[in-house]
């Protein structure tokens, strides 16, 4: 698979929707994740990321303009011991709860499917980072309709052992803008991860479509000791 420049992938797509990047920093020291949200409606754009314990959650920027909190208010990031969960919906809680009971990442999602937002049936995308004793691996999942047919849920899980320095995988909800929105296709894209946390954050944020981007979260986890550093960028200030 060709290694793509993340900045070019983002700039070429005005509406990838919500996206997750998981990988390793170019110096090999950090497990890296980025999660962003975009929006076309006033309701979707009326959001910010805020810290919530070890993770984050979405919040209405202007509570008076919030029309429907379902599907847009959730905890995208939660931490379970040496595992960091990153998703585009309330399946974060499903994964957290089920893995707490001993289920695997894949097993924990078997009771979930794509979002009920006919006609888009937005895929549920999820990621799991595991950093322990100087080792790092990650997994990604997508639950999607069968080309817009809501009668069938297609379930794909991808696992990545010993990620390469400066490389990551990128999965997003939509292939591009449209009505209905076309769901992501294929396996997660291989993309470059460059720079320190601030440089990487700037690259992602500045590459997202200026009209549609809403919020971005980036975290670098030290693979040797598990300490982490995070950044949040919100369009609404």
C-alpha positions as CSV (number, residue, x, y, z in Angstrom):
1,X,0.0,0.0,0.0
2,X,1.3,3.4,-0.9
3,X,2.3,5.8,1.9
4,X,0.2,9.0,1.4
5,X,0.8,12.4,2.8
6,X,-1.9,13.0,5.3
7,X,-2.0,16.7,4.6
8,X,-2.7,16.1,0.9
9,X,-5.3,13.4,1.7
10,X,-7.2,15.9,3.9
11,X,-6.8,18.9,1.5
12,X,-8.2,16.8,-1.4
13,X,-11.4,15.9,0.4
14,X,-13.7,18.8,1.5
15,X,-15.8,16.5,3.7
16,X,-14.2,13.3,5.1
17,X,-16.7,13.7,8.0
18,X,-15.1,12.4,11.2
19,X,-11.7,10.8,11.1
20,X,-9.3,8.8,13.2
21,X,-5.5,8.6,12.7
22,X,-3.5,6.1,14.7
23,X,0.2,5.5,14.3
24,X,3.7,6.2,15.6
25,X,5.8,9.4,15.6
26,X,8.7,9.7,13.2
27,X,11.2,9.4,16.0
28,X,9.6,6.2,17.2
29,X,9.0,7.4,20.7
30,X,5.3,8.1,20.7
31,X,2.0,6.3,20.0
32,X,0.0,9.0,18.1
33,X,-3.7,9.5,17.6
34,X,-5.7,12.3,16.0
35,X,-9.5,12.5,16.0
36,X,-11.4,15.3,14.2
37,X,-15.0,16.2,13.6
38,X,-16.6,18.2,10.8
39,X,-20.1,19.4,10.2
40,X,-22.4,20.7,7.5
41,X,-25.5,21.6,9.6
42,X,-25.6,24.3,12.2
43,X,-26.3,21.7,14.8
44,X,-23.2,19.7,13.9
45,X,-21.0,22.8,13.8
46,X,-22.2,24.0,17.1
47,X,-19.7,21.8,19.1
48,X,-16.4,21.9,20.9
49,X,-14.1,19.3,22.4
50,X,-13.5,19.6,26.2
51,X,-11.4,17.5,28.5
52,X,-13.1,14.9,30.5
53,X,-10.9,13.0,32.9
54,X,-8.2,11.1,30.9
55,X,-10.3,11.6,27.7
56,X,-12.5,14.2,26.0
57,X,-16.2,14.7,25.2
58,X,-18.1,16.9,22.8
59,X,-20.2,19.8,24.1
60,X,-22.5,22.3,22.6
61,X,-20.8,25.6,22.0
62,X,-24.0,27.5,22.3
63,X,-26.5,25.5,24.3
64,X,-29.4,27.7,23.0
65,X,-28.8,26.5,19.5
66,X,-28.6,22.8,20.2
67,X,-31.5,21.1,18.4
68,X,-30.7,17.4,18.7
69,X,-27.9,16.0,20.9
70,X,-28.2,12.4,19.7
71,X,-25.3,11.2,17.6
72,X,-23.3,14.4,18.2
73,X,-22.8,14.6,21.9
74,X,-20.6,11.8,23.2
75,X,-17.1,10.9,24.6
76,X,-14.8,10.3,21.6
77,X,-11.8,9.3,23.8
78,X,-11.7,7.2,27.0
79,X,-8.8,5.5,28.7
80,X,-9.0,1.9,30.1
81,X,-5.7,1.1,31.9
82,X,-3.0,0.9,29.2
83,X,-5.6,1.2,26.4
84,X,-6.9,4.3,24.8
85,X,-10.2,4.1,23.0
86,X,-11.0,6.6,20.2
87,X,-14.3,6.6,18.3
88,X,-16.8,8.7,16.5
89,X,-19.8,8.0,18.7
90,X,-21.2,6.6,21.9
91,X,-19.7,3.2,21.1
92,X,-16.7,4.5,23.0
93,X,-18.7,3.7,26.1
94,X,-19.7,0.3,24.7
95,X,-16.1,-0.6,24.1
96,X,-15.0,0.6,27.5
97,X,-17.7,-1.3,29.3
98,X,-17.4,-4.5,27.4
99,X,-13.6,-4.6,27.5
100,X,-13.8,-3.9,31.3
101,X,-15.7,-7.2,31.4
102,X,-13.0,-9.1,29.5
103,X,-14.3,-8.9,25.9
104,X,-11.9,-8.1,23.0
105,X,-12.1,-4.9,21.0
106,X,-13.9,-6.7,18.2
107,X,-16.3,-8.6,20.4
108,X,-17.3,-5.5,22.3
109,X,-18.7,-4.0,19.0
110,X,-20.8,-6.9,17.9
111,X,-23.9,-5.4,19.4
112,X,-23.5,-2.1,17.6
113,X,-23.9,-1.0,14.0
114,X,-23.8,2.1,11.8
115,X,-25.7,5.2,12.9
116,X,-29.4,5.4,12.2
117,X,-29.2,8.6,10.2
118,X,-31.1,7.6,7.1
119,X,-30.1,8.1,4.2
120,X,-26.4,8.4,5.2
121,X,-26.2,5.5,7.7
122,X,-22.9,7.0,8.9
123,X,-20.3,4.3,9.7
124,X,-19.2,3.9,13.2
125,X,-15.4,4.1,13.2
126,X,-13.3,3.1,16.3
127,X,-9.7,2.8,17.3
128,X,-7.9,1.1,20.1
129,X,-4.3,1.9,21.2
130,X,-2.4,-0.4,23.5
131,X,0.8,0.8,25.1
132,X,2.4,-1.4,27.6
133,X,6.0,-2.2,28.8
134,X,7.6,-0.3,25.9
135,X,5.4,-2.0,23.3
136,X,2.7,-0.6,21.1
137,X,0.0,-2.0,18.9
138,X,-3.3,-0.7,17.7
139,X,-6.6,-1.7,16.0
140,X,-9.3,-0.1,14.0
141,X,-12.9,-1.0,13.2
142,X,-15.6,0.2,10.9
143,X,-19.3,-0.8,11.1
144,X,-21.1,0.3,7.9
145,X,-24.2,-0.4,5.8
146,X,-24.0,-2.4,2.6
147,X,-23.8,0.4,0.1
148,X,-26.6,2.2,1.8
149,X,-28.7,-0.9,2.4
150,X,-29.6,-0.7,6.1
151,X,-30.7,-4.3,6.2
152,X,-27.1,-5.5,6.5
153,X,-24.2,-4.3,8.7
154,X,-20.7,-4.9,7.4
155,X,-18.1,-5.3,10.1
156,X,-14.3,-4.9,9.5
157,X,-11.5,-4.9,12.1
158,X,-7.9,-4.2,11.3
159,X,-5.0,-4.9,13.7
160,X,-1.5,-3.5,13.5
161,X,1.4,-4.9,15.4
162,X,4.7,-3.1,15.9
163,X,3.8,0.0,13.8
164,X,6.6,1.6,11.8
165,X,8.1,5.0,12.7
166,X,6.5,7.9,11.0
167,X,3.5,5.9,9.7
168,X,-0.1,5.7,10.6
169,X,-3.5,4.5,9.4
170,X,-6.4,6.9,8.6
171,X,-10.1,5.9,8.6
172,X,-12.9,8.4,8.1
173,X,-16.7,8.2,7.8
174,X,-17.1,9.5,4.2
175,X,-15.3,9.2,0.9
176,X,-16.3,12.7,0.0
177,X,-19.2,15.2,0.2
178,X,-22.5,14.2,-1.3
179,X,-26.2,13.5,-0.8
180,X,-26.4,10.9,0.6
181,X,-22.9,10.9,1.9
182,X,-20.8,8.0,0.5
183,X,-19.4,5.8,3.3
184,X,-15.7,5.1,3.6
185,X,-14.5,2.2,1.4
186,X,-11.5,-0.1,1.6
187,X,-9.0,-0.6,4.4
188,X,-7.6,2.3,6.4
189,X,-5.3,4.5,4.4
190,X,-1.5,4.5,5.1
191,X,-0.4,8.0,5.9
192,X,2.7,9.8,7.1
193,X,3.0,11.2,10.7
194,X,5.6,13.9,10.9
195,X,6.8,16.4,13.4
196,X,6.3,16.9,17.2
197,X,2.8,17.1,18.7
198,X,2.4,20.8,17.9
199,X,3.6,20.4,14.3
200,X,1.4,17.4,13.7
201,X,-1.6,19.2,15.2
202,X,-1.0,22.2,13.0
203,X,-0.6,20.0,9.9
204,X,-3.9,18.2,10.5
205,X,-5.9,21.3,11.5
206,X,-4.6,23.5,8.7
207,X,-5.3,20.7,6.1
208,X,-9.0,20.3,7.0
209,X,-11.6,22.2,5.0
210,X,-11.9,25.6,6.6
211,X,-15.7,25.8,6.3
212,X,-16.5,22.3,7.5
213,X,-13.9,21.6,10.3
214,X,-15.2,21.8,13.8
215,X,-12.7,20.3,16.4
216,X,-9.5,18.3,16.6
217,X,-7.9,16.2,19.3
218,X,-4.3,15.0,19.2
219,X,-2.5,12.8,21.7
220,X,1.1,11.6,21.9
221,X,1.7,8.7,24.3
222,X,5.3,7.9,25.4
223,X,5.7,4.3,24.5
224,X,8.4,3.7,27.2
225,X,6.6,5.1,30.2
226,X,3.0,5.7,29.1
227,X,2.9,9.4,29.9
228,X,0.9,11.5,27.4
229,X,0.5,14.9,26.1
230,X,-2.6,16.2,24.3
231,X,-3.9,19.1,22.2
232,X,-7.4,20.3,21.5
233,X,-8.3,22.7,18.8
234,X,-11.8,24.1,18.4
235,X,-13.1,26.3,15.6
236,X,-15.6,27.8,18.0
237,X,-13.8,29.9,20.6
